[in-house]
Amino acid sequence: MGQAVLVAAVFCMFGFGFYVANKADQLLNLMKESMKDESEEKQHSPKMLFLDTLSDEELLRKVHECKKEYKEAEIIIIDGRFLDVKKIFDHNTVA
């Protein structure tokens, strides 16, 4: 009788351990997917630099940082006198 209770207890412990491990695996997969989504968002988010606040050296450093951080980047320089900035982003021009 005592051995049957021991076998049942061990079986229950293994079942509970499997359940906990399965839930932990699901949680880790969810965290992994959310981190992947965040990195993709970061990769596609626009970054704007204003030239009037940066020196030439700082601007070059920022450009090199962007080249290291993002796989693909486009750099657009806009003259401050051009008022309709939305037109620039609506047109797909290649220089």
ROROKOL-683807 format. One record per residue (C-alpha): residue in one letter; x, y, z; chain. Coordinates in nm, 4 decimals. Layout:
ROROKOL-683807
ATOM   resn         c1         c2         c3   chain
ATOM      A          X          Y          Z       A
...
end
This chain:
ROROKOL-683807
ATOM   resn         c1         c2         c3   chain
ATOM      M     0.0000     0.0000     0.0000       A
ATOM      G     0.2792     0.2403     0.0905       A
ATOM      Q     0.4564     0.1713    -0.2371       A
ATOM      A     0.1417     0.2497    -0.4379       A
ATOM      V     0.1076     0.5858    -0.2614       A
ATOM      L     0.4756     0.6579    -0.3281       A
ATOM      V     0.4383     0.5706    -0.6987       A
ATOM      A     0.1251     0.7870    -0.7237       A
ATOM      A     0.3024     1.0782    -0.5503       A
ATOM      V     0.6049     1.0523    -0.7815       A
ATOM      F     0.3757     1.0314    -1.0852       A
ATOM      C     0.1874     1.3426    -0.9680       A
ATOM      M     0.5157     1.5274    -0.9091       A
ATOM      F     0.6337     1.4458    -1.2633       A
ATOM      G     0.2969     1.5523    -1.4062       A
ATOM      F     0.3040     1.8800    -1.2145       A
ATOM      G     0.6667     1.9399    -1.3187       A
ATOM      F     0.5758     1.8794    -1.6825       A
ATOM      Y     0.2827     2.1220    -1.6525       A
ATOM      V     0.5016     2.3943    -1.4971       A
ATOM      A     0.7748     2.3414    -1.7580       A
ATOM      N     0.5189     2.3652    -2.0384       A
ATOM      K     0.3778     2.6923    -1.9011       A
ATOM      A     0.7301     2.8327    -1.8578       A
ATOM      D     0.8092     2.7387    -2.2191       A
ATOM      Q     0.4965     2.9179    -2.3410       A
ATOM      L     0.5898     3.2262    -2.1390       A
ATOM      L     0.9450     3.2280    -2.2755       A
ATOM      N     0.8163     3.1937    -2.6339       A
ATOM      L     0.5777     3.4840    -2.5771       A
ATOM      M     0.8596     3.7001    -2.4382       A
ATOM      K     1.0838     3.6035    -2.7303       A
ATOM      E     0.8152     3.7026    -2.9840       A
ATOM      S     0.7514     4.0351    -2.8112       A
ATOM      M     1.1235     4.1133    -2.8093       A
ATOM      K     1.1384     4.0263    -3.1805       A
ATOM      D     0.8428     4.2570    -3.2504       A
ATOM      E     1.0067     4.5378    -3.0534       A
ATOM      S     1.3311     4.4998    -3.2454       A
ATOM      E     1.1413     4.5070    -3.5758       A
ATOM      E     0.9551     4.8191    -3.4640       A
ATOM      K     1.2824     4.9810    -3.3686       A
ATOM      Q     1.4307     4.8859    -3.7019       A
ATOM      H     1.1468     5.0470    -3.8966       A
ATOM      S     1.0906     5.3526    -3.6817       A
ATOM      P     1.2008     5.6816    -3.8351       A
ATOM      K     1.4726     5.8816    -3.6697       A
ATOM      M     1.4886     6.2563    -3.7226       A
ATOM      L     1.7941     6.4697    -3.6621       A
ATOM      F     1.7850     6.8471    -3.6781       A
ATOM      L     2.1003     6.9943    -3.8246       A
ATOM      D     2.0718     7.3232    -3.6400       A
ATOM      T     2.1279     7.1429    -3.3086       A
ATOM      L     2.4208     6.9226    -3.4196       A
ATOM      S     2.7750     6.9993    -3.5140       A
ATOM      D     2.9274     6.8362    -3.8226       A
ATOM      E     3.1171     6.5832    -3.6104       A
ATOM      E     2.8045     6.4891    -3.4145       A
ATOM      L     2.6068     6.4496    -3.7369       A
ATOM      L     2.8694     6.2167    -3.8851       A
ATOM      R     2.8786     6.0144    -3.5629       A
ATOM      K     2.4978     5.9801    -3.5676       A
ATOM      V     2.5035     5.8674    -3.9319       A
ATOM      H     2.7645     5.6013    -3.8528       A
ATOM      E     2.5619     5.4874    -3.5490       A
ATOM      C     2.2540     5.4486    -3.7703       A
ATOM      K     2.4529     5.2462    -4.0229       A
ATOM      K     2.5589     5.0074    -3.7457       A
ATOM      E     2.2178     4.9889    -3.5775       A
ATOM      Y     1.9875     4.9472    -3.8791       A
ATOM      K     2.0184     4.7006    -4.1644       A
ATOM      E     1.8743     4.9449    -4.4142       A
ATOM      A     1.8540     5.3221    -4.3807       A
ATOM      E     1.7593     5.6187    -4.5918       A
ATOM      I     1.8915     5.9632    -4.5126       A
ATOM      I     1.6801     6.2600    -4.6185       A
ATOM      I     1.8059     6.6149    -4.5796       A
ATOM      I     1.5332     6.8788    -4.5891       A
ATOM      D     1.5875     7.2493    -4.6314       A
ATOM      G     1.4159     7.4364    -4.3484       A
ATOM      R     1.2684     7.6859    -4.5931       A
ATOM      F     1.0597     7.4130    -4.7585       A
ATOM      L     0.7319     7.4309    -4.5702       A
ATOM      D     0.5399     7.1313    -4.7054       A
ATOM      V     0.7448     6.8445    -4.5601       A
ATOM      K     0.4606     6.5967    -4.6131       A
ATOM      K     0.5065     6.6198    -4.9911       A
ATOM      I     0.8619     6.4927    -4.9560       A
ATOM      F     0.7541     6.1762    -4.7775       A
ATOM      D     0.4629     6.1167    -5.0166       A
ATOM      H     0.6877     6.1054    -5.3241       A
ATOM      N     0.9166     5.8102    -5.3807       A
ATOM      T     1.2211     5.9700    -5.5362       A
ATOM      V     1.5572     5.8071    -5.5743       A
ATOM      A     1.8642     6.0267    -5.5910       A
end
